[in-house]
Amino acid sequence: MSFGGFLDNNHGGDGGGSGGGGARIVADIPYNIRGGPMSQPLSKSMFNSPGLSLALQTTMEGGGGAGGGVGEIGRMPESYETGGGGGGRRSREEEHESRSGSDNMDGGGSGDDPDGDDGKPPRKKRYHRHTPQQIQELEALFKECPHPDEKQRLELSRRLCLETRQVKFWFQNRRTQMKTQLERHENSILRQENDKLRAENMSIREAMRNPMCSNCGGPAMIGDISLEEQHLRIENARLKDELDRVCALAGKFLGRPVSTMAPPMPNSSLELGVGGNHFHQLQGGGSGGVLSSTTSALPLGPPDFGISSASSVVPSSRASNTVMGMDSSLERSMYLELALAAMDELVKLAQTDEPLWIRSLEGGREIMNHDEYSRIVTPCIGLKPNDYVSEASRETGMVIINSLALVETLMDSNKWAEMFPCMIARTSTTDVISTGMGGTRNGALQLMHAELQVLSPLVPVREVNFLRFCKQHAEGVWAVVDVSIDTIRENTPAFMSCRRLPSGCVVQDMPNGYSKVTWVEHAEYDEGIVHELYRPLIRAGMGFGAQRWVAALQRQCECLAILMSSAVPTRDHTAITASGRKSMLKLAQRMTDNFCAGVCASTVYKWNKLRANNVDEDVRVMTRQSVDDPGEPPGIVLSAATSVWLPVSPQRLFDFLRDEQLRSEWDILSNGGPMQEMAHIAKGQDHGNCVSLLRASAMNANQSSMLILQETCIDSAGSLVVYAPVDIPAMHVVMNGGDSAYVALLPSGFAIVPDGPGNRVGSETENGGVGGGSGGGAGGSLLTVAFQILVNSLPTAKLTVESVETVNNLILCTVQKIKAALQSDN
């Protein structure tokens, strides 16, 4: 609790007079004492002066006057004993009478009593000590309410047989006493810190007078060591002591010793050239892994990111929270230690090849050699739990985005989620420890929370709390690392299904606005909660691994580049205006986001899972209420999703599902006939990355045609087909550039991933895009089918068994139709 606000500015009475100085002063001037040498309130800057304690002591002991104003501050402990007014000339009995805030003067607290006679000399005031019962009652109310109002003071005075003025003065004096005690305690802390700094200064001066030779350890001759070198060595010694102290504190909380020595540098190196004339090389690992350059050398050791150390002094305004502030500072120091260790590990994983990373025979992916990893890397978040398994992957690719833009995207939680919409269900920045140095993201450190997803009801959402740390290693070379903090925070949930080991990316600028991205993903998780159908995919790092992050980044950046280009792709309909394209793409993105939230049951919506006997075992059915959402029809929304294995390649399955001519073979909304594409907006070089507006043929003259908004996307990690029926007038508004937020839709669709490590979606073409054709080999596919349906337009209605059976039959029937159609093509 802070007592800085306990003193009010209300006047307790008219001032003046030798007899009532103390009563007026505690009411009018919270930080001043009448009769002392200080006449202005104390400011925070004055706490830096070593003479402040003397000034306070002089004020407290010498103030008073004939009325003994200072004596009414309150009862102090022996170490804070105050004297009476008049330099101690009063008798011991009188001093005892006035040493507590429980003492009051008979006749009020002001020497200018309006009832008194002007011509008579002031009468001598008599002091009455409160009874123990009165003091107990006053102290009890003070703990609950240090600032009682007039009604409370009146009630208390009646109950204790005191005057309201006596009650008021007692509370004012009690607050002044508490404030004085705190100020003296702060003075003591600042005095100790001042003595510490003075001793440190003396030791530095002594070291400068007697410089030592670093080679032999003997005294150095004058002229052998320059003054600048002396300063550097002294600073180095100070930093080493600081590092030892922080490592000791971090080791206590991490449960393992934290070494201050850098491990030996590995022989291999990662070439990170920027242009042709500046060759940079990423060297070493451990705590000293930095970039060396032919043009400049970067300093060794942890940089100063503006984070307060564990020994920081808390300002006086937060004196009551000193312990809490020290705990927070200690925690932040531990975060910095963890972030630096994670950055070193990420750099080592990004630069080292064999034997740490081995190329697999299936698909050419890079597989981590865990034995080699255990040999060269010390775990920075503790050992792996016994029931967890590890997944590790690394991927390198060219991305059409510069390093600064990518770093800014990764450090902003909203932009990060927009860049990876199908992978991140929800994310937020919970605390910003450091915003960076020099107006850049270099040294930025923040706490984040994220829900990562694979589009299948058989794979639970991964919920992680982690540190994200950004560092610039050279001009145009950045690294961003994530690491879980579950071993540090005490309020971590008891059950955590995933730990994020140092993971992230190293980004290097390339010509023509491209960047070379090396992505590393390393995690430990509980495999028991994953369905057996998806375990090989997840363990191989294809569900949450580096391949998927890089593929999604390439596809999204390519889409942004096309949308920002003034040229319209040849397949696009020129009738759609630029604002109409933007509005239509925004609507399609909202549709896809809602589809992903329904498949994975993330916390974006409040879903209620249903367990019904008439629902297939692998079908997950959920419901939620849609109320006051202009982007959805009101009522009860039912979502059903399931995942199955199909013996066809992912590319062939994707081409079949997105073909509007073959849609009647599986979609009941097609009315049994082919669909016509009314609008087309390309989102990438591959024809499969686009947003389309389809129109179904009417069954008869009385039936109106239906419009279906569809988005399809594909990359080397998987593909997606999402669609939703939309209102025709509303789509006309959207295509003319109107607001798409009021278009109500409920999405359905498909998510396709390979069934194993040796199977990829599509084949790589010469330009780096995803090619068409059969592509991804002879492996099978994992297909997720999901529907969202409005079962009742009343949000308060109850869900019926018939509605659940209808949706269950719809999803099973769709899967059977897809299987039959693909078998007939063979």
C-alpha positions in Angstrom: 0.0 0.0 0.0 1.3 3.5 -0.8 0.7 6.1 1.8 1.6 9.0 -0.6 -2.0 10.0 -0.9 -3.0 9.9 2.7 -2.4 13.5 3.3 -5.1 15.9 2.2 -5.1 19.6 1.6 -8.1 20.5 3.6 -7.5 23.2 6.2 -8.2 22.0 9.7 -8.6 25.5 11.0 -7.3 29.0 10.8 -3.6 29.1 11.2 -1.4 31.1 13.5 -0.7 31.5 17.1 2.0 30.1 19.2 -0.4 27.6 20.8 -1.9 26.0 17.7 0.9 25.8 15.2 1.1 22.0 15.2 -2.6 21.4 14.6 -2.7 23.7 11.6 0.5 22.4 10.0 -0.5 18.8 9.8 -3.8 19.8 8.3 -2.4 22.3 5.7 1.1 21.3 4.8 1.6 17.5 4.5 5.3 17.6 3.8 6.3 20.6 6.0 6.5 21.1 9.7 6.0 24.5 11.2 9.0 25.9 12.9 11.6 23.7 11.1 14.2 24.9 8.6 12.2 23.6 5.5 9.4 25.8 4.2 8.6 24.0 0.9 7.2 20.5 0.3 9.8 17.8 -0.3 10.3 16.8 -3.9 11.5 13.5 -5.3 14.7 15.0 -6.6 15.7 16.0 -3.1 16.1 12.3 -2.2 19.3 12.3 -4.1 21.0 14.7 -1.7 22.9 13.1 1.2 21.9 16.1 3.3 18.2 15.3 3.1 18.3 13.0 6.1 19.9 15.7 8.2 17.4 18.2 7.1 14.5 15.9 8.0 16.1 15.0 11.3 16.6 18.7 12.1 13.1 19.5 11.1 11.6 16.7 13.1 13.7 17.3 16.2 13.9 21.1 16.2 10.4 22.1 15.1 7.6 22.9 17.3 7.3 26.1 19.1 5.5 26.8 22.3 2.6 24.8 21.2 4.6 21.7 20.6 3.4 21.2 17.0 5.9 18.6 16.1 5.3 16.7 19.2 1.8 15.8 17.9 3.1 13.9 14.9 2.5 10.6 16.7 4.1 7.9 18.7 7.3 6.8 17.1 9.5 3.7 17.7 12.7 4.4 19.6 14.7 4.9 16.4 12.3 7.5 15.2 11.8 9.3 18.6 10.9 13.0 18.2 11.6 15.7 20.7 9.3 18.4 22.0 9.2 22.0 21.0 11.5 24.6 22.5 14.7 22.6 22.3 13.7 20.1 25.0 13.1 22.6 27.7 9.8 21.1 28.7 9.6 18.7 31.5 9.7 14.9 30.8 6.0 14.7 31.9 5.0 17.4 29.4 7.0 15.6 26.6 5.2 12.3 27.5 1.9 14.1 27.3 2.5 15.2 23.7 4.3 12.3 22.0 1.4 10.7 20.3 -1.2 11.4 17.6 -3.6 10.2 20.3 -2.8 13.4 22.3 -5.0 16.4 21.8 -5.1 19.9 23.3 -8.0 21.0 25.4 -9.9 23.7 23.7 -9.2 22.8 20.0 -6.3 22.9 17.7 -6.1 26.6 16.8 -4.6 29.4 18.7 -7.0 31.9 17.0 -10.1 30.6 18.7 -13.0 33.0 17.7 -14.6 32.5 21.1 -11.6 33.8 22.9 -11.2 37.4 24.2 -8.8 39.5 22.1 -7.6 41.5 25.1 -6.6 38.7 27.3 -3.3 36.8 27.0 -3.6 33.3 25.5 -4.3 30.7 28.1 -2.1 27.7 28.6 -3.3 24.7 26.7 -4.0 21.5 28.5 -3.2 18.1 26.9 -5.4 15.1 27.4 -4.2 11.6 26.5 -6.6 9.3 24.8 -7.6 6.1 26.6 -6.4 2.8 25.3 -9.9 2.0 24.1 -10.1 5.2 22.2 -6.7 4.6 20.6 -7.8 1.0 19.6 -11.0 2.3 18.0 -9.1 5.0 16.1 -6.4 2.7 14.9 -9.0 0.1 13.7 -10.7 2.7 11.6 -7.4 4.1 10.3 -6.5 0.7 8.9 -9.8 0.5 7.0 -10.1 4.1 6.0 -7.2 6.5 6.4 -9.4 9.4 5.1 -12.7 9.2 6.9 -15.4 11.6 5.8 -17.3 14.0 8.0 -20.1 11.5 8.7 -17.6 8.9 9.9 -15.7 11.3 12.0 -18.9 12.5 13.6 -20.1 9.0 14.4 -16.6 8.1 15.8 -16.5 11.2 18.0 -19.9 10.3 19.5 -18.9 6.7 20.1 -15.6 7.7 21.8 -16.9 10.8 23.6 -14.4 13.0 21.6 -14.9 16.2 19.7 -15.0 15.9 15.9 -12.0 18.3 15.8 -10.0 15.9 18.0 -10.8 13.0 15.7 -9.9 14.9 12.6 -6.6 16.1 14.1 -5.8 12.5 15.2 -6.2 11.2 11.7 -4.2 14.0 10.2 -1.3 13.4 12.7 -1.5 9.6 12.2 -1.1 10.1 8.4 1.8 12.5 8.9 3.5 10.0 11.2 3.2 7.2 8.7 4.5 9.4 5.9 7.5 10.5 8.0 8.4 6.9 8.9 8.4 6.0 5.2 10.5 9.0 4.2 13.0 8.1 6.8 13.1 4.5 5.7 13.7 5.7 2.1 16.4 8.0 3.3 18.1 5.1 4.9 17.9 3.1 1.7 19.3 5.9 -0.4 22.0 6.6 2.1 23.1 3.0 1.9 23.1 3.2 -1.9 25.1 6.4 -1.8 27.7 4.7 0.5 27.9 1.8 -1.9 28.5 4.1 -4.9 31.1 6.1 -3.0 32.9 2.9 -2.1 32.8 1.7 -5.7 34.1 5.0 -6.9 37.0 4.8 -4.4 37.9 1.3 -5.6 37.9 2.5 -9.2 40.1 5.4 -8.4 42.5 3.1 -6.5 42.6 0.7 -9.5 43.4 3.6 -11.8 46.3 4.6 -9.5 47.7 1.1 -9.5 47.2 -0.4 -12.9 48.0 -4.1 -13.3 49.6 -5.9 -16.3 47.1 -8.4 -17.9 50.0 -10.7 -18.9 52.1 -11.1 -15.8 49.8 -9.8 -13.1 52.4 -7.3 -11.9 52.2 -3.5 -11.7 52.2 -1.9 -15.1 54.6 0.8 -16.0 53.3 4.3 -16.8 52.8 4.6 -20.5 52.3 0.8 -21.0 48.5 1.2 -20.6 46.6 4.1 -22.0 44.0 5.9 -19.9 41.2 4.6 -22.3 42.4 1.0 -21.8 42.3 1.5 -18.1 38.7 2.7 -18.3 37.8 -0.3 -20.5 39.4 -2.8 -18.1 37.6 -1.3 -15.1 34.3 -1.3 -17.0 35.0 -4.9 -18.0 35.5 -5.9 -14.4 32.3 -4.2 -13.4 30.3 -5.9 -16.1 31.8 -9.3 -15.1 30.7 -8.7 -11.5 27.2 -7.7 -12.7 27.0 -10.8 -14.9 28.1 -13.1 -12.1 25.4 -11.6 -9.9 22.6 -12.0 -12.5 23.7 -15.5 -13.3 23.6 -16.5 -9.7 20.1 -15.1 -9.4 19.0 -16.8 -12.6 20.5 -20.1 -11.6 18.5 -20.0 -8.4 15.2 -19.7 -10.3 16.1 -21.8 -13.3 17.1 -24.7 -11.1 20.5 -25.1 -12.8 23.8 -23.3 -12.8 24.1 -20.6 -15.5 27.6 -20.4 -16.9 29.2 -17.1 -17.7 31.8 -18.6 -20.0 31.1 -19.0 -23.7 31.5 -22.6 -25.0 34.1 -23.2 -27.8 33.3 -21.9 -31.2 32.2 -24.6 -33.8 34.2 -24.9 -37.0 31.2 -24.5 -39.3 29.8 -21.1 -40.2 26.7 -19.7 -42.0 27.5 -17.4 -44.8 25.3 -14.3 -44.5 26.6 -12.0 -47.2 25.0 -8.7 -47.9 25.8 -7.5 -51.4 29.0 -8.2 -53.1 31.5 -5.9 -51.2 30.5 -6.6 -47.6 31.0 -10.2 -46.6 29.6 -11.0 -43.2 30.0 -14.3 -41.3 28.0 -15.6 -38.4 30.5 -17.0 -35.9 30.3 -19.2 -32.9 27.6 -20.2 -30.5 27.1 -20.0 -26.8 26.9 -16.6 -25.2 29.4 -15.1 -27.5 27.8 -15.9 -30.9 28.0 -12.7 -32.9 28.7 -11.6 -36.5 32.1 -10.6 -37.7 32.5 -8.4 -40.7 35.3 -7.1 -42.8 34.0 -3.6 -42.2 33.2 -3.6 -38.5 33.3 -5.8 -35.5 30.4 -6.2 -33.1 31.1 -6.2 -29.4 31.1 -9.4 -27.3 28.9 -9.9 -24.3 25.3 -9.1 -23.6 24.2 -5.6 -24.7 22.4 -3.2 -22.5 18.7 -3.2 -23.6 17.6 -0.6 -21.1 16.3 -3.3 -18.7 16.7 -2.5 -15.0 18.9 -4.9 -13.1 18.0 -6.8 -10.0 19.8 -4.2 -7.8 17.9 -1.2 -9.0 16.5 1.1 -6.4 12.8 1.6 -6.5 11.7 5.3 -6.6 10.2 6.8 -3.5 6.7 7.0 -5.0 6.7 3.2 -5.0 8.3 2.6 -1.7 5.4 0.5 -0.4 5.9 -1.8 -3.4 9.7 -2.3 -2.9 9.6 -6.0 -2.6 7.2 -6.4 -5.5 9.4 -4.1 -7.6 12.5 -6.1 -6.8 10.7 -9.4 -7.7 9.7 -7.8 -11.0 13.2 -6.6 -11.7 14.6 -10.0 -10.9 12.2 -11.7 -13.2 13.1 -9.3 -16.0 16.8 -10.0 -15.5 16.0 -13.7 -15.8 14.1 -13.1 -19.0 17.0 -11.3 -20.5 19.4 -14.1 -19.5 17.0 -16.6 -21.1 16.5 -14.5 -24.2 20.3 -14.2 -24.8 20.8 -18.0 -24.3 17.9 -18.7 -26.7 19.4 -16.3 -29.3 22.8 -18.0 -29.1 21.1 -21.4 -29.5 19.1 -20.3 -32.5 22.1 -18.9 -34.3 24.0 -22.2 -33.6 21.1 -24.2 -35.0 20.8 -21.9 -38.1 24.5 -22.0 -39.0 25.5 -25.6 -38.2 24.9 -28.3 -40.8 26.1 -31.9 -40.5 26.2 -33.8 -38.1 23.6 -31.6 -36.3 21.2 -31.6 -39.3 20.9 -34.6 -41.6 19.1 -34.7 -45.0 16.3 -37.4 -45.0 15.9 -39.7 -47.9 12.1 -38.9 -47.9 11.5 -35.5 -49.3 15.0 -34.1 -48.6 13.9 -32.6 -45.3 16.5 -31.7 -42.7 16.3 -33.9 -39.6 17.9 -33.0 -36.3 20.5 -35.4 -34.8 19.3 -35.3 -31.2 22.4 -37.0 -29.9 24.6 -34.3 -31.5 22.2 -31.6 -30.2 22.5 -32.9 -26.6 26.3 -32.8 -27.0 26.8 -29.3 -28.3 23.8 -27.4 -26.7 23.0 -26.9 -23.0 19.2 -26.8 -22.6 18.2 -23.3 -21.5 14.7 -24.3 -20.2 15.6 -27.5 -18.4 15.4 -31.2 -19.4 12.6 -32.7 -21.5 9.8 -34.3 -19.5 9.7 -38.0 -19.6 6.4 -38.4 -21.4 7.2 -35.8 -24.1 8.6 -36.3 -27.6 10.7 -33.9 -29.6 10.1 -32.4 -33.1 12.8 -30.3 -34.8 12.9 -28.9 -38.4 14.8 -26.4 -40.4 13.9 -24.7 -43.7 15.5 -22.1 -45.9 13.7 -20.0 -48.5 13.6 -16.8 -50.5 10.8 -14.4 -49.5 9.6 -11.2 -51.3 9.9 -9.0 -48.2 12.8 -7.0 -46.7 14.3 -7.8 -43.3 13.0 -4.7 -41.6 9.4 -5.3 -42.7 9.5 -9.0 -41.7 11.0 -8.1 -38.3 8.3 -5.5 -37.7 5.7 -8.1 -38.7 7.0 -10.7 -36.3 7.3 -8.3 -33.3 3.7 -7.0 -33.7 1.2 -9.6 -32.6 -1.6 -8.4 -34.9 0.6 -8.3 -38.0 2.0 -11.7 -37.1 -1.4 -13.3 -36.9 -2.4 -11.6 -40.3 0.8 -13.0 -41.9 0.0 -16.6 -40.8 -3.8 -16.7 -40.6 -4.2 -20.5 -40.9 -1.5 -21.3 -38.4 -2.2 -18.8 -35.6 -5.6 -19.0 -34.0 -5.1 -16.3 -31.5 -2.1 -14.3 -30.2 -1.4 -11.3 -27.9 1.5 -9.4 -26.4 1.2 -9.7 -22.6 4.2 -7.6 -21.6 6.8 -5.4 -23.3 10.1 -5.7 -21.5 12.2 -3.7 -24.0 11.1 -1.8 -27.1 14.6 -1.9 -28.6 17.4 0.6 -29.0 17.7 3.7 -31.2 14.2 3.6 -32.4 14.6 0.2 -34.0 13.6 -3.4 -33.0 17.2 -4.2 -32.1 17.1 -5.6 -28.6 13.3 -5.7 -28.4 12.1 -8.2 -25.8 8.5 -9.0 -25.1 6.2 -11.7 -23.6 3.6 -13.2 -25.9 0.8 -15.8 -25.8 -0.3 -17.7 -28.8 -2.6 -20.5 -29.9 -1.0 -22.5 -32.8 -3.2 -24.8 -34.8 -3.2 -27.6 -37.4 -6.5 -27.7 -39.3 -7.9 -30.9 -38.0 -10.2 -31.7 -35.0 -7.8 -34.6 -34.2 -4.9 -32.3 -33.3 -5.4 -30.1 -30.2 -4.5 -26.4 -30.3 -1.0 -25.7 -28.9 -1.2 -23.0 -26.3 2.2 -21.5 -25.5 3.6 -18.6 -23.4 6.9 -17.5 -24.7 9.6 -14.8 -24.9 10.2 -13.2 -28.3 13.6 -11.5 -28.7 14.9 -9.6 -31.7 18.5 -8.7 -32.4 20.3 -7.2 -35.3 23.6 -9.0 -36.0 24.8 -6.8 -38.9 23.5 -4.5 -41.5 20.5 -6.2 -43.1 20.9 -9.3 -40.9 18.3 -9.9 -38.1 17.3 -12.8 -35.9 14.0 -13.3 -34.0 13.9 -16.1 -31.4 11.0 -17.6 -29.3 11.4 -19.6 -26.1 8.9 -20.9 -23.6 8.9 -19.3 -20.1 6.9 -22.0 -18.3 9.9 -22.9 -16.1 10.3 -19.4 -14.9 6.8 -18.1 -14.2 5.2 -19.4 -11.0 1.6 -18.9 -12.2 2.0 -21.4 -15.1 -0.8 -23.9 -15.4 0.0 -27.3 -14.0 -0.7 -29.0 -17.3 1.1 -27.8 -20.3 1.1 -30.0 -23.4 3.9 -28.2 -25.3 7.2 -26.5 -24.6 8.7 -24.2 -27.3 12.5 -24.6 -27.3 14.5 -21.8 -28.9 12.9 -21.4 -32.3 12.7 -18.6 -34.9 14.3 -17.3 -38.0 17.5 -15.6 -39.2 16.7 -13.0 -42.0 19.2 -11.7 -44.4 18.4 -8.9 -47.0 19.0 -9.9 -50.6 18.8 -7.8 -53.9 15.5 -6.8 -55.5 13.6 -6.6 -52.2 13.9 -10.3 -51.3 15.1 -11.8 -48.1 16.8 -15.1 -47.3 15.0 -16.7 -44.4 16.4 -19.6 -42.4 13.6 -20.9 -40.1 14.2 -23.3 -37.1 11.3 -24.9 -35.2 12.1 -27.0 -32.1 9.4 -28.1 -29.6 8.7 -30.8 -27.1 5.1 -32.0 -26.7 2.8 -34.6 -25.3 2.1 -37.0 -28.1 -0.6 -38.8 -26.3 -3.2 -36.1 -27.0 -2.6 -36.3 -30.8 -4.7 -38.8 -32.8 -2.7 -41.7 -34.2 -3.6 -40.6 -37.8 -1.6 -37.4 -37.4 1.3 -38.5 -35.2 3.8 -39.2 -38.0 3.0 -35.9 -39.6 3.5 -33.9 -36.3 6.6 -35.8 -35.2 8.2 -35.1 -38.6 7.7 -31.4 -38.1 5.2 -31.0 -40.9 2.3 -29.8 -38.8 4.0 -27.1 -36.7 7.4 -27.2 -38.3 9.7 -24.8 -40.2 8.5 -26.0 -43.6 4.9 -24.9 -42.9 6.1 -21.5 -41.5 8.3 -20.7 -44.5 5.7 -21.9 -47.1 2.9 -19.8 -45.5 5.3 -16.8 -45.4 6.2 -17.2 -49.1 2.6 -17.5 -50.1 1.3 -14.6 -48.0 4.1 -12.2 -49.1 3.5 -13.2 -52.8 -0.1 -12.4 -52.3 0.7 -9.0 -50.8 3.1 -8.2 -53.6 0.4 -8.9 -56.2 -2.3 -6.9 -54.4 0.1 -3.9 -54.1 1.0 -4.1 -57.8 -0.8 -1.8 -60.2 -1.0 -4.5 -62.9 -4.1 -6.7 -62.9 -3.5 -10.4 -63.5 -4.8 -11.7 -66.8 -7.3 -14.1 -65.2 -8.9 -11.4 -63.0 -12.1 -9.8 -64.0 -11.4 -6.2 -64.9 -15.0 -5.2 -64.0 -14.1 -5.3 -60.3 -12.7 -1.9 -59.1 -9.7 -1.7 -56.9 -11.8 -0.9 -53.8 -14.1 -3.8 -54.7 -11.1 -6.2 -54.9 -9.9 -5.0 -51.5 -13.4 -5.4 -49.9 -13.9 -8.8 -51.5 -10.5 -10.1 -50.2 -11.3 -8.8 -46.8 -14.5 -10.7 -46.7 -12.8 -13.8 -48.0 -10.2 -13.5 -45.2 -12.9 -13.3 -42.5 -14.5 -16.3 -44.0 -11.3 -18.3 -43.8 -10.6 -17.2 -40.3 -14.0 -18.3 -39.1 -13.6 -21.6 -40.8 -10.3 -22.3 -39.0 -11.8 -21.3 -35.7 -14.6 -23.8 -36.2 -12.2 -26.6 -37.1 -9.8 -26.3 -34.3 -12.1 -25.1 -31.5 -9.8 -22.2 -30.5 -10.8 -19.6 -28.0 -11.8 -17.1 -30.7 -15.3 -18.3 -30.2 -16.9 -19.9 -27.2 -17.7 -23.4 -28.4 -19.6 -26.0 -26.5 -18.6 -29.6 -27.4 -21.4 -32.1 -27.8 -21.2 -35.8 -27.0 -24.0 -37.7 -28.7 -24.4 -41.4 -29.3 -25.6 -40.9 -32.8 -22.4 -39.1 -33.9 -19.5 -40.9 -35.4 -16.5 -41.3 -33.1 -14.1 -39.2 -35.2 -16.6 -36.4 -35.9 -16.5 -33.5 -33.5 -19.7 -31.5 -33.1 -19.8 -28.1 -31.4 -22.4 -25.4 -30.9 -22.3 -21.7 -30.1 -24.6 -18.8 -30.0 -24.4 -16.0 -32.6 -25.7 -12.8 -31.1 -25.1 -9.1 -32.2 -22.6 -10.1 -34.8 -23.3 -8.4 -38.1 -21.0 -10.8 -39.9 -23.0 -13.8 -39.0 -26.7 -14.7 -39.0 -28.2 -14.7 -35.5 -29.1 -18.0 -33.9 -27.5 -21.3 -32.9 -24.5 -22.2 -35.1 -23.5 -25.9 -35.3 -20.0 -26.9 -36.4 -19.1 -30.4 -37.4 -15.6 -31.5 -38.5 -13.7 -34.8 -39.2 -10.5 -35.9 -40.7 -10.0 -39.0 -43.0 -7.2 -40.6 -45.0 -7.6 -40.8 -48.8 -5.3 -42.8 -51.1 -4.8 -39.9 -53.5 -2.1 -37.3 -53.8 -2.7 -33.9 -52.1 -2.4 -32.1 -55.4 -5.0 -34.2 -57.2 -7.4 -33.9 -54.3 -7.0 -30.1 -54.2 -7.6 -29.8 -58.0 -10.7 -32.0 -57.7 -12.3 -30.0 -54.9 -11.7 -26.5 -56.4 -12.9 -27.4 -59.9 -16.3 -25.7 -60.3 -17.2 -28.1 -63.1 -16.9 -31.1 -60.8 -18.5 -29.5 -57.8 -21.8 -31.2 -58.4 -20.2 -34.6 -57.5 -19.9 -33.7 -53.8 -21.7 -30.4 -53.1 -25.4 -30.3 -52.4 -25.5 -26.6 -53.0 -24.6 -27.0 -56.6 -28.2 -28.2 -57.4 -26.7 -31.1 -59.4 -25.1 -29.1 -62.1 -21.8 -27.3 -62.8 -21.1 -23.8 -61.4 -20.1 -20.7 -63.2 -17.3 -18.5 -62.1 -18.6 -14.9 -61.9 -15.5 -13.2 -60.5 -11.9 -14.1 -60.0 -9.1 -12.4 -57.9 -5.6 -13.9 -58.1 -3.6 -14.1 -54.9 -0.4 -15.8 -56.3 1.3 -17.1 -59.3 -0.3 -20.5 -58.9 -3.8 -20.6 -60.2 -4.9 -22.4 -57.0 -4.3 -19.2 -54.9 -7.4 -17.1 -55.6 -10.7 -15.8 -54.4 -13.7 -16.7 -56.6 -17.4 -15.9 -56.8 -19.4 -18.8 -58.1 -23.0 -19.0 -59.2 -25.0 -22.2 -59.0 -27.6 -23.0 -61.7 -31.3 -22.8 -60.7 -33.3 -26.0 -60.6 -36.4 -24.3 -62.1 -37.7 -20.9 -63.1 -39.1 -20.2 -59.7 -35.8 -20.8 -57.9 -33.3 -18.0 -57.7 -29.7 -18.6 -58.4 -27.2 -18.7 -55.5 -23.8 -17.1 -55.1 -20.9 -18.9 -53.4 -17.8 -17.1 -52.2 -14.8 -19.4 -52.3 -11.1 -19.0 -51.4 -8.5 -21.5 -52.3 -4.8 -21.5 -51.4 -2.0 -24.0 -51.8 1.7 -24.3 -50.9 4.3 -27.0 -50.2 2.9 -27.7 -46.7 -0.8 -28.1 -47.6 -3.9 -26.6 -49.3 -7.3 -25.2 -48.4 -10.7 -24.8 -50.0 -13.2 -22.6 -48.1 -16.6 -21.5 -49.3 -19.8 -20.0 -48.0 -23.2 -19.0 -49.6 -23.7 -15.3 -49.7 -26.5 -12.9 -50.4 -26.6 -11.5 -53.9 -27.4 -7.8 -53.1 -24.8 -7.8 -50.3 -22.1 -9.0 -52.8 -23.0 -6.3 -55.2 -22.3 -3.8 -52.5 -19.0 -5.5 -51.7 -17.8 -5.7 -55.3 -18.5 -1.9 -55.7 -16.2 -1.2 -52.7 -18.7 -1.3 -49.9 -18.1 -2.4 -46.3 -17.9 -6.2 -46.1 -18.3 -6.4 -42.3 -22.1 -6.6 -42.6 -22.2 -9.5 -45.0 -23.4 -12.5 -43.0 -21.9 -15.9 -43.8 -21.1 -19.3 -42.3 -18.1 -21.0 -43.9 -17.5 -24.7 -44.8 -14.6 -26.3 -46.6 -11.6 -28.6 -46.7 -8.0 -28.7 -45.5 -5.5 -31.0 -47.1 -2.1 -32.1 -45.9 0.3 -34.9 -46.9 0.0 -38.1 -45.0 3.7 -38.4 -44.3 7.2 -36.9 -44.4 8.0 -38.1 -48.0 4.9 -36.5 -49.5 4.5 -32.8 -50.3 1.7 -30.8 -51.9 2.6 -29.9 -55.4 6.0 -29.9 -57.1 8.6 -27.1 -57.1 8.8 -25.2 -60.4 11.7 -23.2 -61.7 10.4 -19.9 -60.4 10.0 -21.3 -56.8 6.2 -21.5 -56.9 4.0 -24.5 -56.6 3.4 -26.3 -59.8 0.3 -28.1 -61.0 -0.2 -31.6 -62.1 0.0 -34.7 -59.9 3.0 -33.2 -58.2 3.5 -34.6 -54.8 4.3 -38.2 -55.4 2.3 -41.4 -54.9 1.5 -40.8 -51.2 -1.9 -40.3 -49.7 -3.6 -37.3 -48.2 -5.2 -36.3 -44.9 -8.5 -34.5 -45.6 -10.4 -32.5 -43.0 -14.0 -31.7 -43.8 -15.9 -29.1 -41.8 -19.3 -27.5 -42.0 -20.9 -24.6 -40.1 -24.7 -24.5 -40.3 -27.3 -22.3 -38.7 -29.7 -24.8 -37.0 -32.0 -22.3 -35.4 -32.5 -18.5 -35.8 -33.2 -18.0 -32.1 -30.1 -17.8 -30.0 -32.0 -19.0 -26.9 -33.5 -22.1 -28.6 -32.5 -25.6 -27.6 -30.5 -27.9 -29.9 -32.5 -30.9 -31.1 -31.2 -34.4 -31.8 -32.5 -34.2 -35.3 -30.2 -31.2 -36.1 -27.1 -33.1 -34.9 -28.0 -36.2 -36.9 -28.6 -34.1 -40.0 -25.1 -32.4 -39.8 -23.5 -35.7 -39.0 -25.1 -37.4 -42.0 -24.1 -34.4 -44.2 -20.4 -34.6 -43.3 -20.3 -38.4 -43.7 -22.2 -38.3 -47.0 -19.8 -35.6 -48.4 -16.8 -37.8 -47.5 -18.4 -40.8 -49.2 -19.1 -38.8 -52.4 -15.6 -37.5 -52.6 -14.2 -41.1 -52.2 -16.5 -42.4 -54.9 -15.7 -39.6 -57.3 -12.0 -40.1 -57.0 -12.2 -43.9 -57.3 -14.3 -43.5 -60.5 -11.5 -41.4 -62.1 -8.9 -44.1 -61.6 
